[in-house]
Amino acid sequence: MQRTVKYRGLEIYIELVPTSEDMFDAWFRIEGPTHAPGVAAAGQRIKVHGGPFSSRWAYFVAEIAGQASIDVILGPGE
């Protein structure tokens, strides 16, 4: 199960991997037109720890983790 969310000009690709009935591990990766220097994980899948989660919760925590990562990469927004 996959979903894409746009945030601050970049895209967060979210992937859920089933672990048991109705439970999932959440993974995300960030892609965009530019890559900041020194960011080693751009374009690579990153696992959200603390799971497994229900599908709704997994999408939520992966989106928030992706947004937080983008905020670190780009700096504070306005």
C-alpha positions, 0 to 999 in steps of 0.5 A: 500500500502506497501513498504520495504526499507533497510538502514544501516542494518535495514529495514524501513516498509512503509505503506500508508493509504488512506484518500481520493481519491489519498491521503494517510497518511504515516506510518513507522516502523523500524526493524532489528537484534538489538534494541538499549537500550532506543529506545522505538518505535522500531518495532512500527508504527509511523505516518508521520505528515503533510499529507495527501500526494500523494502516491509518496510523502508519500513514499518519506517522510516516507522513509526520516523520517525512515532514519533520525530515524535510523541515530538517533538510530545508530549515524552518519554514515561514 
